[in-house]
Amino acid sequence: MTDQRRLPRSREVALELRRAIEAGDLPPGSLLPSERELMAQHQISSATVHKVITLLKSAGLVVSEVGRGVFVRRRPELIRHAHDRYARRWRESGKAPFRAEVEAQGRSPRVEVTSIARIDPPQWVAERLGLSAGERVVRRENTYFVDDAAVQIVNTYIPLTIAAGTSLEEEVPGPGGIYAAFEEQGHRLTRMREEVQARMPRNGEVERLNAEPGTPVLDVLHVSYDQDETPMDVSHFVLRGDENVLTYELPTD
């Protein structure tokens, strides 16, 4: 027997609008029909229109602008080239990885350092850095902006034995970022390892990233190793899933 059950009307209309957005009939930056127009076009109530917009927002498809209306979200995604962003040539040019990537894409980068502190590391950090009990780290907390919009939160943990009394404890570690500063201490980046997962944001992350409800994040754990295979840092990236693309280029046998 055929299932005659229907989706709620709000979901039907939201699905129709979603298809129009994904097909390009409603391109990025375009204004959605007004509440009155949606009511007339789809024979729905004002309350149903509000449910439709909420569904589209939760899917990350539209944004509201006070006094202007609801717009199809623009998606100028930042491409993060994991295989290239730590290349030596960027450090030699005096550019940190983030700045090099963003400027190469014709956009404007900014980094806000919110905290630099000596702390006892969380267990997951100590394990990845190979630290013994009682060894401490320097934690650098940062928020990264592109065109003045927050796109990622990064907490970097560096063994105190490497960072103590160096520019790695300063807000601006110098030209080329922290990896140039590592090299000044005799630690040359030769290898990295990253663990990547997609998840929903945790407490505080939505606000810090100014993300719409329902926007997923990419969670990246990065570990850098020097020429002696010594872990130099663990960096925990939380990137807006709708603003970032990760690319990897890996050798094969």
C-alpha positions as CSV (number, residue, x, y, z in Angstrom):
1,M,0.0,0.0,0.0
2,T,1.4,3.5,-0.9
3,D,2.3,5.7,2.1
4,Q,0.0,8.7,1.7
5,R,1.6,10.7,4.6
6,R,2.9,14.1,3.6
7,L,5.6,16.3,5.0
8,P,4.5,19.2,7.1
9,R,3.7,22.2,4.9
10,S,6.7,24.2,6.2
11,R,9.1,21.4,5.2
12,E,7.6,21.1,1.8
13,V,8.0,24.8,1.1
14,A,11.5,24.9,2.6
15,L,12.5,21.9,0.4
16,E,11.1,23.7,-2.7
17,L,13.2,26.8,-1.8
18,R,16.2,24.7,-1.1
19,R,16.0,23.2,-4.5
20,A,15.7,26.6,-6.1
21,I,18.9,27.7,-4.2
22,E,20.9,24.7,-5.1
23,A,19.8,24.9,-8.7
24,G,20.9,28.5,-8.9
25,D,17.4,29.9,-9.5
26,L,18.0,31.8,-6.2
27,P,21.7,32.7,-6.5
28,P,24.0,33.7,-3.6
29,G,23.2,37.1,-2.3
30,S,19.7,37.2,-3.8
31,L,16.7,38.3,-1.7
32,L,14.1,35.7,-0.8
33,P,10.5,36.6,-1.5
34,S,9.0,38.6,1.3
35,E,6.8,37.1,3.9
36,R,3.7,38.4,2.2
37,E,4.9,37.0,-1.2
38,L,5.6,33.5,0.3
39,M,2.2,33.5,2.0
40,A,0.5,34.2,-1.4
41,Q,2.7,31.9,-3.5
42,H,2.4,28.9,-1.3
43,Q,-0.9,29.5,0.4
44,I,0.6,29.4,3.9
45,S,0.2,31.4,7.1
46,S,2.7,33.9,8.5
47,A,3.6,31.3,11.2
48,T,4.4,28.7,8.6
49,V,6.6,31.2,6.7
50,H,8.6,31.8,9.9
51,K,9.1,28.0,10.3
52,V,10.3,27.8,6.6
53,I,12.9,30.5,7.2
54,T,14.0,28.8,10.4
55,L,14.5,25.6,8.5
56,L,16.5,27.3,5.8
57,K,18.7,29.1,8.4
58,S,19.3,25.9,10.3
59,A,20.5,24.4,7.0
60,G,22.9,27.3,6.5
61,L,21.2,28.4,3.3
62,V,20.0,31.9,4.2
63,V,20.8,34.8,6.5
64,S,18.6,37.6,7.9
65,E,19.5,41.2,7.7
66,V,17.5,43.5,10.0
67,G,15.4,45.9,8.0
68,R,16.4,44.4,4.6
69,G,15.0,40.8,4.5
70,V,16.3,37.3,4.1
71,F,19.1,36.6,1.7
72,V,20.6,33.5,0.1
73,R,23.9,33.0,1.9
74,R,27.1,33.9,0.0
75,R,29.8,31.2,0.2
76,P,33.2,32.7,-0.4
77,E,34.9,29.7,1.1
78,L,38.5,29.9,2.3
79,I,40.5,27.1,0.8
80,R,43.0,25.7,3.2
81,H,45.8,23.9,1.3
82,A,47.1,21.6,4.0
83,H,49.9,20.3,1.8
84,D,51.2,23.8,1.0
85,R,50.3,26.0,3.9
86,Y,53.4,25.0,5.9
87,A,55.9,25.3,3.0
88,R,59.2,26.9,3.8
89,R,58.9,29.5,1.1
90,W,56.1,31.2,3.0
91,R,58.2,31.5,6.2
92,E,61.1,32.8,4.1
93,S,58.8,35.5,2.7
94,G,57.9,36.5,6.2
95,K,54.3,35.2,6.0
96,A,52.6,32.9,8.5
97,P,50.5,30.1,6.9
98,F,47.1,31.7,7.5
99,R,48.2,35.1,6.1
100,A,49.8,33.5,3.0
101,E,46.7,31.5,2.2
102,V,44.2,34.3,2.7
103,E,46.1,36.9,0.7
104,A,46.7,34.4,-2.1
105,Q,42.9,34.2,-2.4
106,G,42.6,38.0,-2.7
107,R,41.1,38.5,0.8
108,S,42.2,40.3,4.0
109,P,43.4,38.3,7.0
110,R,43.5,39.3,10.7
111,V,44.5,37.4,13.8
112,E,43.3,38.2,17.3
113,V,45.5,36.7,20.1
114,T,43.1,36.3,23.1
115,S,45.5,34.6,25.5
116,I,49.1,33.4,26.0
117,A,49.7,31.4,29.1
118,R,51.8,28.7,30.7
119,I,49.5,25.8,31.7
120,D,49.4,22.1,32.7
121,P,48.4,20.5,29.4
122,P,45.3,18.4,28.9
123,Q,46.0,14.7,28.7
124,W,45.3,14.6,24.9
125,V,47.9,17.3,24.4
126,A,50.5,15.7,26.6
127,E,50.1,12.4,24.8
128,R,50.6,13.9,21.4
129,L,53.6,16.0,22.5
130,G,55.1,13.0,24.3
131,L,55.4,14.9,27.6
132,S,56.2,13.4,30.9
133,A,54.1,14.0,34.1
134,G,54.6,17.6,35.3
135,E,55.8,19.0,32.1
136,R,54.1,22.2,31.1
137,V,53.2,24.0,27.9
138,V,52.6,27.4,26.5
139,R,49.0,27.8,25.2
140,R,48.3,30.4,22.5
141,E,44.6,31.1,22.0
142,N,43.7,32.8,18.7
143,T,40.7,33.8,16.6
144,Y,41.3,34.1,12.9
145,F,39.3,36.5,10.7
146,V,38.9,36.8,6.9
147,D,37.5,40.2,5.7
148,D,36.7,40.8,9.4
149,A,34.5,37.7,9.7
150,A,35.6,35.1,12.2
151,V,36.3,31.8,10.4
152,Q,38.4,29.7,12.8
153,I,39.5,29.3,16.4
154,V,42.9,28.0,17.0
155,N,44.6,26.9,20.3
156,T,48.2,26.0,20.0
157,Y,50.1,24.1,22.7
158,I,54.0,24.3,22.7
159,P,56.2,22.5,25.2
160,L,57.6,24.9,27.7
161,T,61.1,23.5,27.1
162,I,60.8,24.9,23.6
163,A,58.8,28.1,24.1
164,A,60.1,29.5,27.5
165,G,61.6,32.9,27.2
166,T,61.3,33.0,23.4
167,S,59.2,35.0,21.0
168,L,56.8,32.1,21.1
169,E,55.5,33.6,24.3
170,E,54.9,37.0,22.6
171,E,51.7,38.1,20.9
172,V,53.6,38.5,17.6
173,P,56.4,35.9,17.4
174,G,57.9,37.6,14.4
175,P,57.9,37.4,10.6
176,G,56.8,34.0,9.3
177,G,54.7,33.2,12.4
178,I,55.4,30.5,15.0
179,Y,57.1,28.1,12.6
180,A,59.8,30.7,11.7
181,A,60.2,31.2,15.5
182,F,60.6,27.4,15.9
183,E,63.4,27.5,13.4
184,E,65.1,30.2,15.3
185,Q,65.2,27.7,18.3
186,G,66.7,25.0,16.0
187,H,63.4,23.1,15.3
188,R,62.9,22.8,11.6
189,L,59.4,21.7,10.5
190,T,59.8,18.4,8.6
191,R,56.5,16.6,9.0
192,M,53.0,17.1,10.2
193,R,50.0,15.0,11.1
194,E,46.4,16.0,11.1
195,E,43.2,14.4,12.5
196,V,40.0,15.8,11.0
197,Q,36.4,15.3,11.9
198,A,33.1,17.2,11.3
199,R,30.9,17.9,14.3
200,M,28.4,20.4,15.6
201,P,29.8,23.3,17.6
202,R,30.2,23.2,21.3
203,N,29.4,25.8,24.0
204,G,30.8,29.2,23.0
205,E,32.0,28.2,19.6
206,V,28.9,29.5,17.8
207,E,29.3,32.9,19.4
208,R,33.0,33.2,18.8
209,L,32.6,32.2,15.1
210,N,29.4,34.2,14.7
211,A,27.8,31.2,13.0
212,E,24.2,30.6,12.2
213,P,22.5,27.9,14.3
214,G,23.0,24.5,12.7
215,T,26.3,25.4,11.1
216,P,28.7,22.5,11.5
217,V,32.4,22.9,12.2
218,L,35.6,21.1,11.1
219,D,37.7,20.0,14.0
220,V,41.4,19.6,13.1
221,L,44.1,18.4,15.5
222,H,47.5,19.3,14.0
223,V,50.9,18.0,15.3
224,S,54.2,19.3,13.9
225,Y,57.5,17.4,14.1
226,D,61.0,18.7,13.7
227,Q,64.1,17.2,12.1
228,D,64.6,14.9,15.1
229,E,61.0,13.7,15.0
230,T,60.3,15.7,18.2
231,P,56.7,17.0,18.4
232,M,56.9,20.8,18.4
233,D,53.3,21.8,18.8
234,V,49.7,20.6,18.9
235,S,47.3,23.0,17.3
236,H,43.5,22.5,17.7
237,F,41.6,24.2,14.9
238,V,37.8,24.8,14.9
239,L,36.8,26.0,11.5
240,R,33.4,27.0,10.3
241,G,32.2,24.2,8.0
242,D,30.4,26.7,5.7
243,E,33.5,29.0,5.3
244,N,36.4,26.5,4.8
245,V,37.5,23.9,2.4
246,L,40.4,21.6,3.3
247,T,42.5,20.2,0.5
248,Y,45.2,17.5,0.9
249,E,47.7,16.3,-1.6
250,L,49.5,13.1,-0.5
251,P,52.3,11.0,-2.0
252,T,51.4,7.4,-2.8
253,D,53.6,4.3,-3.3
